[in-house]
C-alpha cells in the first residue's frame, strides 16, 4: 500500500502544474518523516532520482521542500542510493549550471549533516572528499565553486575528521595552498576548513601546518593581506586544537607581538588579528603561556587606549554637575571618522585583557595595580561597542575578585578587595559620566558594572549614593529609556538598598521614591516586577526600625501603599507581578500597619483571596507570615478565621513548600493571635499536623512539632487541646524517637514537645516516661534500637525529667541507678539506656545529691559489652559537667590510677572539655579548675601506643587551646621537635581541633606559629605527615587567611603526598596467599581532599596547571578511595579553571575510560560490586563536567570517549542519570 502511495506522489511530483508539484513534494516529506516508512529497492532508485530532479525545479518553494526531503530520505534508503545521490550532486556542484549550484551545495550539506551510520559516512567520505579537493585545487574552478566546496568540506571535517586520517596529509597540503589565494573569500573559508581539520590531525601534521604558517609569517616580504590571513590562521588553529598548540607558542608569540608593535597606522587589522590570536592563546594554552603573561598584559593595556586619530582633551577627573549634561552629550559627538578602524584594535585589546583576567586568578593583585586604573580610564571610550567590551572586562575583574575572595570577611591591606575599595571613588566618578550619556546601551553597561561592584563589595557606596541618584532618576524618568535600561537601574537600586545602611538613603528618598513608584505602573511586566521588588527594599529603608527615628516616614506610606494596591487588585497580569505585589503588600502592612488602619479592611481580604488561587497561594501564605511577625500587632480580626481555615487545608496538599510555609505561618499567627482562636480550630490543626510527623521529612517534622508546642503554650487550660495532642501527636512522636535518622532541628523540636507536654494540663509525667522508656525496648521484628536512637530517647527523658520538677527528677535518677546496680548481663539494652539517660540528666542538673553515682557509673566500665563501656564513659563525662568541682578531680584521679580504664576515662574527660568550651561561662569554670593538672596528664599520654588514646588527647588539647592559647600554643609548638613521632602527630592534630570557624582569641597566637605545625608535612613519619595534611585542610576550610602566606612553600610538599610511594607498599605473607598493604593510601586520600578544600578557599594561590599533570592524573588511576576525591576535584576544576583542564584534557581520558569500563571479579562480594558502581558514577559525573567546558571538542580522545559512552547502552543510561541529578 505504501508503494502505491509513493508511486502516485512521484507521478504528481513530475507534473507540469507548480502547485501539484509543491503539494506532492509536501506529501512525500510527510511520508518520509513517518517512522514506519519503508520502500522497495526498485522504487528507491525512482524516489531518489525524483527528489534530485526536484532540486532543480524552477519554483524555489518546490526545490526548498525537496532539500527538506533529503534529510529523512538519507536514513530510509540504502547506502548505494546515498552514494549515488552524493556523486550526482557533486557533479552538479562542479560542472552544473550556476543557478543549480547553490541548491546542490545545500543538498550535500544536508546529507553530510544527516548521515549517522559510521559505515555509510566512511563510504560517503571516500566519494565526496576527492571531488571536493578537486573543486578547491583545480586551476579552472571559479571562486564561487571553490567557496562552496570549502563550506561543504568544513562540515565534513567537523563531523567526520577522525574517519579521514588517511586523507589528512592530502587535505592539509590542498588547504594550505589556498591560504595564498588572491580571493579574500577563499582565504577566509580555507582558514575555517583548516581549523576543522586541525582538531583531528596528529601532533606531527599539526606541527607541520603550524611551522609552515609561522614560516610564512617570518617572511617580511609578503603582502599585508597575506600576513593578516596567516595571523588569522594561527588564531584559528589555537582555538581549534586548544592546549595542543602550546609547544608552538614560543615561535608564534614573538612574531605576533612584533607585528602588533611595528604595523603601520593604516594596517589596524593586523594589530586586531594579532591581539585576537593572543587572546586565544591565553584561553587555550594556560600552561605554556605563563611566561608570556606579563608581556601580553602590557601589550593589551597599551592598545586598550590606542587611538592615533583622536586626542581627548577632556581627561580631568573633576565631576561635572548634572546641569552640564547637554554640553557633555554634544562634546562626545564632536569627532567622527567612518574610515577610522582603530576601534577594532581597542576592542581586541579589551577582549585579550578579559581573557587574562578570566584565566589567571593568581594575577589578580597585579591586575588591580596595573589594569584596573586603565580600565576605569577607558570607560570614556568613544566607540560604543568597544566601551561595552571595556565594561565586560571590568565586570570579569569584579567576578574573579568575588571568586577568589569568597568567604573572606575581613579586608586585608593590599588584598584584591582592599585594592578595589581604594578604586571605588574613581569608578563611581567615571560611571556617573557614563550615566549622563545619551546612549541607552552605555547606561545599561554602566549599571551592570555597578551591580557587580555592589555584589562583590557590599557597603562600598555609602559615600557615593548622592552622586548616583540623579543617574537612577534619569534612567527611570527619561522618555527615551528602554525597558532594559529601567530593569538594570531598578535591579541596581534594589541591590544597593539591600546591601547598605538605610540611613545613607534617607536624604534621597524623595528623589528615589517617585520614579520607582511610577515604574510600578509600567506596562512591561518585567519592569513592574523589578519595581515592586525595589518597593520592598524601599519599605525597609524608609522605616528601618519601629523605634522613634529622626527620619519621617509617614509622607511615603500612602503613596507606596496605593502604588502596590493597584497591582495587587489587578487580576489580569503576569504571575511574576502578582507574586511581587503580594510579597510587597505583606511588607507594607507589617511595616506601616499602624498608619494604615482604615486601609486594612481593603487589602487584607485581597491577600486572603490570593490564598485561594493555586498560582499565588504560596506567596500569600509567606506574606501573612511576615504580617504575623510584625511587632505592630496588626489587627487581622476581619480575616483571621478565614486565614486559619485556608492554612489548615494547605497542610493536606501535596506541595511540600506550601505545607512548610503554612506550618511556619500558623506558628507565627498563633504566637501573635493565639488568644483569639477557638480550641476547635486548634484541634483541627493538631489532627492535620500529626500526619506530617515522620522521619521521611525531618524539616517538616520539626516545623510540625514546633507548631504543636506553640499551641500547647497558648492553650494550657484547654483540656481538649491537651487530649488532642496526646491522642494524635504523641503516638507519632514515640515512633519518631526510635528513628536512627533523627537529629538536629527535629530532635530539638521533639525535646521541646515532651517538655511542653509534661507542663500542659492533665498530662501524666509517669505515663510519658514509661512510654519513652518502652519505646527504647528491642522489638522482636526490628531488634534493638540504633545507637543514635538511644541517644535521642535519653535526651528526651532528660528534658522530661527537668520539666517535671526536682522530686520527679530525683525519683527517676534513683530508678536509673537501680537498673545499673542490677548485675544481670541480660539487661544490657536497659543498662545502656540508663547510662545515657543519667549522662543527659547529669549534664543539665547537678547529681551530687545522689551518693556514689560516679562509682556506680564507673562500674559499668567492666561490662563485656563495648556499647555499655562507651555509654558509661559518656555518662561519667556529662555528669561531671553538672558539678565540675566534685567530679572532675575524681576523673583525673582515676586516669592516673586506672591504667586499664584510661581510654574510657579520657573519653569522659573529652566530654567535659568539649561541653565546657562551648560557651564563655563553661570556659571560665574550666579555666579556674585543674587546667594545669589536665594538661600534665594529657601531655603524658601524647606518646601512647594506642591511636584511639592519642586522638582523644589531641581533641582535648585542641579544645583547651581555645581557652588558654597563651599557655597551650607554645607548649604544643615545643613538642613539634619531639623525638617521638606519636607526640609530633598528636600536637598537630590538637592544632587541627583548635582551628574553628568562629573568631577566637587563639587566632592571634596561632597565626605566627602555624607554620611550625604545618611544615611537619615533610616529616619522616607518615602519621605525622597525614596529621599535618589534615590540619592544613581544616585551616583551609575554617580560616584560610591563616595559611595563604604559607601556600607557595606548602603546596609542592602537599602535592608530593599525593604520589604513590613504592617504599610504603609492603606484602604480608598470610600463608596460603599474600596480601599487599599500602601504608600511604590514607595519606594520599587526605592530601587530595585537602586540595579539594583549597580550591574552594584559596583558588588564587593554587596553580591548577602544575597540579593536574602529573598529580591529579596519577590520582585518577589510583585506588578507589583516592579516585573518588579526584573525580570531585576534576569536576570543580572544570567549573572554576576550565582553560587549565582543557590544556591537558587528552591525558586525563585514559584513566577515566579505564575507570568507567572496570568490571569487578566474578567472585566479588556485593560490597565490592556496589563500590565499583559508585566509582563509575563518580567518574561519569566528572566526565559530564568536562563535557560542559567550551572547547572540549578540541580533544580527539575526549570526543572518542563521549562517543563510546553514547554507544554503550548501560553507560549511556548511567551518564544521563548523573547529568540530571
Buried (B, 14 or more C-beta within 10 A) or exposed (E): EBEEEBEEBBEBBEEEEEEBBBBBBBBBBEBBEEEEBEBEEEBBBEBBBBBBBBBBBEBEEBBBBBBBBBBBBBBBBBBEBBBBBBBBBBEBBBEBEEEBBEBBBBBBBBBBBBBEEEEBBBBBBBBBBEBBBBBBBEEEBEEBBBBBBBBBBBBBBBBBBBBBEEBBBBBBBBBBEBBBBEBEEBBBBBBBBBBBBBBBBEEEBBBBBBEBBBEBBEEEEBEEEBBBBBBBBBBBBBBBBBBBBBBBBEBBBEBBBBBBEEBEEEBBBBBBBBBBBBBBBBBBBBBBBBEBBEBBBEBBBEBBBBBEEBEEEEEEEEEBEBEEBEEBEEEBEEEEEEEBBBBBBBBBBBBBBBBBBBBBBBBBBBBBEBBBEBBBBBBBBBBBEBBBBBBBBBBBBBBBBBBBBEEBEEBEEEBBBBBBBEBBBBBBBBBBBBBBBBBBBBBBBBBBBBBBBBEBBEEBBEEBBEBBBBBBBBBBEBEEBBBBBBBBBBBBBBBBBBBBEBEBBBEBBEBBBBBBBEBBEBEBBBBBBBBBBBBBBBBBBBBBEEEEBEBEBEEBBBEBBEBBBEBBEEEEEEEBBBBBBBBBBBBBBBBBBBBBEEBBEEBBEBBBBBBEBEEBBBBBBBBBBBBBBBEBEBBBEEBBBBBBBBBBEBBEBEEEEBBBBBBBBBBBBBEBBBEEBEBEBBBBBBBBBBEBBBBEBBEBBBBBBBBBBBBBBBBEEBEBBBBBBBEBBBEBBBEBBBBBBBBEBBBBBBBBBBBBBBBBEEBEBEEBBEBBBEBBEEEEEEEBBBBEBBBBBBBBBBBBBBBBEEEBBBBBBEEBBEBBEEEEEEBBBBBBBBBBBBBBBBBBBBBBEBEEBBEBBBBBBEBEBEBBBBBBBBBBBBBBBBBBEBBBBBBBEBBBEEEEBBBBBBBBBBBBBBBBBEEEEBBEBBEEBBBEBBBEBBBEBBBBEEEEBBBBBBBBBBBBBBBBBEBBBEBBBEBBEBEEBBBBBBBBBBBBBBBBEEEBEBBEBBBEBBBBBBBBBBBEBBBBBBBBBBBBBBBBBBBBBBBBEBBEEBBEBBBBBBBBBEEBEEEEEEEEEEEEEBEBBBBBBBBBBBBBBBBBBBBBBBBBBBBBBBBBBBBBBBBBBBBBBBBBBBBBBBEBBBBBBBBBBBBBBBBBBEBBEEEBEEEEEEEEEEBBEEBBBBBBBBBBBBBEBEBBBBBBBBBEBBEBBEEBEEBBEBBEEBBEE
